[in-house]
């Protein structure tokens, strides 16, 4: 039988055969599993899914095999390690970018033969279907994967270093105007809408709001501690099913203290009297589903007749109102849990337009 691509062969009977590592025999030799089909593409697609399922078997390839290891083999082993190290949603993002974008076009290339030219061609190919921001995000995952190969002395250097990417036009973050914000607040008349008010008054992310627990609130000091983040993640090996998990906040600086206004303290006190859950905003299963919160917000936007901005715009609106009220940027940065004041300045530069006008006026 003749071989086409990594671990896919054309048999004498005309069918295609795919081979994957299923485990090891008692004597230490590799135990292979096989897939057959009349279609090469069907075998290739199924083979990848089986390799993903048995990816841990690609972790400990013997050094004698390093020369023949493909990028796909290396990536599968790397993913297996990441699954144990990173947050569930981060791992899902890594796996998706590898599975849907990178490995289908460069996975068959032997790792040691991967060149800058081939990677540049991959960038050019993927650029047709991805915007510059998404394209860079895909290749950031590959860069981390290849850096691991460099650190383990499988590669001398990372061939992705000299690859160029299309320029990225950063989309301007939008916030509701002060008038629209007031219209949203006036439209709130249901307990289910409280997460929306909470976002406007605290600047918390939607996952931080959904993950907020009563134990995170200090009633005497009228503050809350951001300690949890509710996220919906896919259930492993079940493409269309997902579940809510509680994970730590996005970054170390996302762990923060946020003061509560008298308005929120009063509303939360009333809510706690009838709350059946450990979570401030809850469902029958536990924390409120971020998807449900977003759906309520869609309804409220129509009712309030405001711009069709995403839920995250409530966080930007909170920051914008702070800046408009001359709150120091260091304080705004701390309230939002940003990693630096520079990040806050970069994001909200247009919110300082009044200060810019005053500066120009003084010079004039």
C-alpha positions as CSV (number, residue, x, y, z in Angstrom):
1,X,0.0,0.0,0.0
2,X,1.2,3.5,-0.8
3,X,1.5,6.3,1.8
4,X,-0.1,9.7,1.4
5,X,0.3,12.2,4.2
6,X,1.2,11.3,7.8
7,X,-0.2,7.9,8.9
8,X,-2.7,7.6,6.0
9,X,-2.2,4.9,3.4
10,X,-3.8,3.8,0.1
11,X,-4.5,0.0,0.4
12,X,-4.3,-2.5,-2.5
13,X,-8.1,-2.9,-2.2
14,X,-8.5,0.8,-3.0
15,X,-9.6,1.9,0.5
16,X,-7.8,4.4,2.6
17,X,-6.3,3.4,6.0
18,X,-5.5,5.8,8.9
19,X,-3.4,4.8,11.8
20,X,-3.3,6.4,15.3
21,X,-1.6,5.5,18.6
22,X,-4.1,3.7,20.8
23,X,-1.7,2.8,23.7
24,X,1.2,0.6,24.5
25,X,1.4,-3.2,24.7
26,X,2.8,-5.0,27.8
27,X,6.2,-5.1,26.2
28,X,6.3,-1.4,25.7
29,X,5.7,-1.4,22.0
30,X,3.1,1.0,20.5
31,X,-0.4,-0.3,20.0
32,X,-2.1,1.2,17.0
33,X,-5.7,1.7,16.1
34,X,-6.9,1.9,12.5
35,X,-9.6,3.7,10.5
36,X,-10.8,2.6,7.0
37,X,-12.8,4.4,4.3
38,X,-13.2,4.7,0.6
39,X,-12.6,8.5,1.0
40,X,-9.2,10.0,1.9
41,X,-10.8,13.1,3.4
42,X,-13.1,11.1,5.6
43,X,-10.2,9.1,6.9
44,X,-8.2,12.3,7.5
45,X,-11.1,13.9,9.4
46,X,-11.8,10.9,11.6
47,X,-8.2,10.2,12.2
48,X,-7.7,13.7,13.7
49,X,-10.7,13.1,16.1
50,X,-9.2,9.8,17.2
51,X,-5.8,11.4,17.7
52,X,-7.4,14.1,19.8
53,X,-9.2,11.4,21.9
54,X,-5.9,9.6,22.5
55,X,-3.7,12.7,22.6
56,X,-2.0,11.6,25.8
57,X,-0.3,8.8,23.9
58,X,1.5,11.4,21.8
59,X,3.1,12.9,24.9
60,X,5.9,10.4,25.3
61,X,7.1,9.7,21.8
62,X,10.6,8.2,22.1
63,X,13.6,10.5,21.2
64,X,14.5,8.1,18.4
65,X,11.2,9.1,16.7
66,X,11.7,12.9,17.0
67,X,12.9,13.2,13.4
68,X,9.6,11.8,12.1
69,X,7.2,13.5,14.5
70,X,4.8,15.8,12.7
71,X,3.5,19.1,13.9
72,X,0.2,17.4,14.6
73,X,1.8,14.8,16.8
74,X,3.7,17.4,18.7
75,X,0.6,19.6,19.1
76,X,-1.5,16.8,20.4
77,X,1.1,16.0,23.1
78,X,1.4,19.7,23.9
79,X,-2.4,20.0,24.2
80,X,-2.6,17.1,26.6
81,X,-0.2,18.9,28.9
82,X,-2.1,22.2,28.6
83,X,-5.4,20.5,29.5
84,X,-3.9,19.9,33.0
85,X,-2.3,23.3,33.4
86,X,-4.7,26.0,32.1
87,X,-8.3,27.0,32.7
88,X,-11.0,24.9,30.9
89,X,-12.0,27.7,28.6
90,X,-8.4,28.5,27.7
91,X,-7.8,24.9,26.8
92,X,-11.0,24.8,24.7
93,X,-9.7,27.9,22.9
94,X,-6.3,26.2,22.3
95,X,-7.9,23.0,21.0
96,X,-10.3,24.8,18.7
97,X,-7.6,27.0,17.1
98,X,-5.4,23.9,16.5
99,X,-8.2,21.7,15.3
100,X,-10.1,24.1,13.1
101,X,-7.4,26.3,11.6
102,X,-3.8,25.2,12.0
103,X,-3.5,21.4,11.9
104,X,-5.7,20.9,8.8
105,X,-3.2,22.9,6.6
106,X,0.2,22.3,8.3
107,X,-0.3,19.4,10.7
108,X,1.2,16.8,8.3
109,X,4.6,18.7,8.1
110,X,7.4,17.0,10.1
111,X,8.1,19.3,13.1
112,X,11.8,19.6,12.3
113,X,11.1,20.5,8.7
114,X,8.7,23.3,9.6
115,X,10.0,26.6,8.0
116,X,9.1,30.3,8.1
117,X,8.1,30.1,4.4
118,X,5.5,27.3,5.2
119,X,4.2,29.2,8.2
120,X,3.9,32.5,6.1
121,X,1.9,30.6,3.5
122,X,-0.4,29.3,6.3
123,X,-0.9,32.9,7.5
124,X,-1.7,34.0,4.0
125,X,-4.2,31.2,3.5
126,X,-6.0,31.7,6.8
127,X,-6.1,35.5,6.3
128,X,-8.8,34.8,3.6
129,X,-11.3,33.7,6.3
130,X,-10.1,35.4,9.5
131,X,-9.8,39.1,10.5
132,X,-6.3,40.3,11.6
133,X,-7.1,40.0,15.3
134,X,-8.4,36.5,15.1
135,X,-5.5,35.5,12.9
136,X,-3.0,36.7,15.4
137,X,-4.8,34.9,18.2
138,X,-4.6,31.6,16.3
139,X,-0.9,31.9,15.7
140,X,-0.2,33.0,19.3
141,X,-1.3,29.5,20.3
142,X,1.1,28.0,17.7
143,X,3.9,30.2,18.9
144,X,3.4,28.9,22.5
145,X,3.3,25.3,21.2
146,X,6.5,25.7,19.2
147,X,8.3,27.6,22.0
148,X,7.7,24.4,24.0
149,X,9.5,22.4,21.4
150,X,12.4,24.9,21.6
151,X,12.5,24.7,25.4
152,X,12.6,20.9,25.1
153,X,15.5,21.2,22.6
154,X,13.5,19.5,19.8
155,X,13.8,22.6,17.7
156,X,16.7,25.0,17.6
157,X,14.5,28.1,17.2
158,X,10.9,29.0,16.6
159,X,10.3,29.4,12.8
160,X,7.3,31.6,13.6
161,X,9.6,34.5,14.7
162,X,10.1,36.0,11.3
163,X,6.5,35.5,10.0
164,X,4.7,38.8,9.3
165,X,1.0,39.4,9.9
166,X,-1.5,41.9,8.4
167,X,-1.9,45.1,10.3
168,X,-4.7,45.2,12.8
169,X,-7.2,48.1,13.1
170,X,-8.3,48.1,16.7
171,X,-12.0,48.4,17.0
172,X,-13.1,51.3,19.2
173,X,-14.8,50.2,22.3
174,X,-18.3,51.7,22.6
175,X,-20.2,52.8,25.7
176,X,-23.8,53.9,26.2
177,X,-24.2,57.6,26.5
178,X,-25.2,59.1,29.8
179,X,-28.8,59.6,28.4
180,X,-29.0,56.0,27.2
181,X,-27.6,54.7,30.5
182,X,-30.4,56.6,32.3
183,X,-33.0,55.1,29.9
184,X,-31.7,51.6,30.7
185,X,-31.9,52.2,34.4
186,X,-35.4,53.5,34.1
187,X,-36.5,50.4,32.2
188,X,-35.3,48.1,35.0
189,X,-38.3,46.8,36.9
190,X,-37.6,43.1,37.4
191,X,-35.3,41.2,39.7
192,X,-33.9,39.4,36.7
193,X,-32.6,42.7,35.4
194,X,-30.5,43.5,38.5
195,X,-27.3,42.0,37.0
196,X,-27.6,44.8,34.3
197,X,-27.8,47.5,37.0
198,X,-24.9,45.8,38.8
199,X,-22.7,46.0,35.7
200,X,-23.4,49.7,35.4
201,X,-22.7,50.4,39.0
202,X,-19.6,48.3,39.5
203,X,-18.0,47.6,36.1
204,X,-17.8,43.8,36.8
205,X,-17.6,41.5,33.8
206,X,-20.6,39.3,33.1
207,X,-18.9,36.1,34.4
208,X,-17.8,37.9,37.6
209,X,-21.4,39.0,38.2
210,X,-22.8,35.5,37.5
211,X,-20.2,33.9,39.8
212,X,-20.7,36.4,42.7
213,X,-21.6,34.6,46.0
214,X,-23.1,36.0,49.1
215,X,-19.9,35.1,51.0
216,X,-18.1,37.6,48.7
217,X,-20.0,40.5,50.3
218,X,-18.8,42.3,53.4
219,X,-22.0,44.0,54.6
220,X,-20.2,46.0,57.4
221,X,-17.7,47.6,55.1
222,X,-20.1,47.7,52.1
223,X,-17.7,46.1,49.7
224,X,-17.5,43.0,47.5
225,X,-14.6,40.8,46.7
226,X,-14.2,39.6,43.1
227,X,-13.2,36.0,43.7
228,X,-15.1,33.9,41.1
229,X,-16.0,33.8,37.4
230,X,-18.9,31.8,36.0
231,X,-18.1,30.4,32.5
232,X,-19.9,28.1,30.2
233,X,-17.6,25.4,28.8
234,X,-18.1,22.6,26.3
235,X,-18.3,19.1,27.7
236,X,-15.4,17.0,26.6
237,X,-16.1,14.8,23.6
238,X,-19.6,16.2,23.3
239,X,-19.6,18.9,20.6
240,X,-23.0,20.5,21.3
241,X,-23.2,20.2,25.1
242,X,-21.9,22.5,27.7
243,X,-22.1,23.3,31.4
244,X,-21.4,26.2,33.8
245,X,-18.3,26.1,35.9
246,X,-16.9,28.4,38.5
247,X,-13.3,29.4,38.0
248,X,-10.9,32.1,39.4
249,X,-11.2,35.6,37.9
250,X,-9.5,36.3,34.5
251,X,-6.1,37.4,35.9
252,X,-4.4,38.0,39.3
253,X,-5.4,41.6,39.2
254,X,-9.0,40.7,38.5
255,X,-9.1,39.6,42.1
256,X,-10.1,42.9,43.5
257,X,-12.2,44.8,46.0
258,X,-15.1,46.9,44.8
259,X,-17.1,49.3,47.1
260,X,-20.9,49.1,47.0
261,X,-23.2,52.1,46.7
262,X,-26.0,52.6,49.2
263,X,-28.4,51.8,46.4
264,X,-26.8,48.4,45.7
265,X,-26.5,47.5,49.4
266,X,-30.2,48.1,49.8
267,X,-31.2,46.1,46.7
268,X,-28.9,43.2,47.7
269,X,-30.2,43.1,51.2
270,X,-33.8,42.7,49.9
271,X,-32.6,40.0,47.4
272,X,-30.9,38.0,50.1
273,X,-34.0,37.7,52.1
274,X,-35.6,35.4,49.5
275,X,-32.4,33.9,48.0
276,X,-32.4,30.1,48.0
277,X,-28.8,29.9,46.7
278,X,-25.2,30.6,47.7
279,X,-25.0,32.8,44.5
280,X,-26.3,36.3,44.4
281,X,-27.8,35.9,41.0
282,X,-28.9,32.3,40.7
283,X,-30.8,29.7,38.7
284,X,-32.1,26.3,39.7
285,X,-28.8,24.7,38.9
286,X,-26.6,27.2,40.8
287,X,-25.2,30.4,39.4
288,X,-27.1,32.5,36.8
289,X,-26.3,31.5,33.3
290,X,-24.4,34.4,31.5
291,X,-26.4,33.5,28.4
292,X,-29.6,34.1,30.3
293,X,-28.3,37.4,31.6
294,X,-27.5,38.5,28.0
295,X,-31.0,37.5,26.8
296,X,-32.6,39.7,29.5
297,X,-30.3,42.5,28.4
298,X,-31.4,42.2,24.8
299,X,-35.0,42.5,25.9
300,X,-34.2,45.5,28.1
301,X,-32.3,47.3,25.3
302,X,-35.4,47.2,23.1
303,X,-37.6,48.4,25.9
304,X,-35.3,51.3,26.7
305,X,-34.8,52.1,23.0
306,X,-31.0,52.4,23.2
307,X,-28.1,51.4,21.0
308,X,-27.7,47.7,20.2
309,X,-24.4,47.3,22.1
310,X,-23.2,44.0,23.8
311,X,-23.4,43.4,27.5
312,X,-19.7,44.2,27.9
313,X,-20.6,47.8,26.9
314,X,-22.1,48.2,30.4
315,X,-18.6,47.8,31.8
316,X,-17.3,50.4,29.4
317,X,-20.1,52.7,30.3
318,X,-19.2,52.4,34.0
319,X,-15.6,53.3,33.2
320,X,-16.7,56.2,30.9
321,X,-18.9,57.7,33.6
322,X,-16.0,57.5,36.1
323,X,-13.7,59.4,33.7
324,X,-16.4,61.9,33.0
325,X,-16.7,62.5,36.8
326,X,-12.9,63.1,37.0
327,X,-12.2,59.9,38.9
328,X,-8.4,59.4,38.8
329,X,-7.4,56.9,36.0
330,X,-5.4,54.9,38.6
331,X,-8.7,54.3,40.5
332,X,-10.6,53.4,37.4
333,X,-7.9,50.9,36.4
334,X,-8.0,49.3,39.9
335,X,-11.8,49.1,39.9
336,X,-11.8,47.4,36.5
337,X,-9.0,45.0,37.4
338,X,-6.7,46.1,34.5
339,X,-3.1,44.9,34.5
340,X,-1.8,48.4,34.2
341,X,-2.9,52.1,34.0
342,X,-1.5,52.1,30.5
343,X,-4.1,49.5,29.5
344,X,-6.9,51.7,30.9
345,X,-5.5,54.8,29.0
346,X,-5.2,52.8,25.8
347,X,-8.8,51.5,26.0
348,X,-10.5,54.8,27.1
349,X,-8.4,57.3,25.4
350,X,-11.4,58.9,23.6
351,X,-13.1,59.3,27.0
352,X,-10.6,62.0,27.8
353,X,-11.7,64.3,25.0
354,X,-12.9,67.0,27.4
355,X,-9.5,67.1,29.1
356,X,-7.9,67.4,25.6
357,X,-10.2,70.3,24.7
358,X,-9.2,72.1,27.9
359,X,-5.5,71.5,27.2
360,X,-5.9,72.9,23.7
361,X,-7.9,75.8,25.0
362,X,-5.3,76.7,27.6
363,X,-2.5,76.6,25.0
364,X,-4.6,78.7,22.6
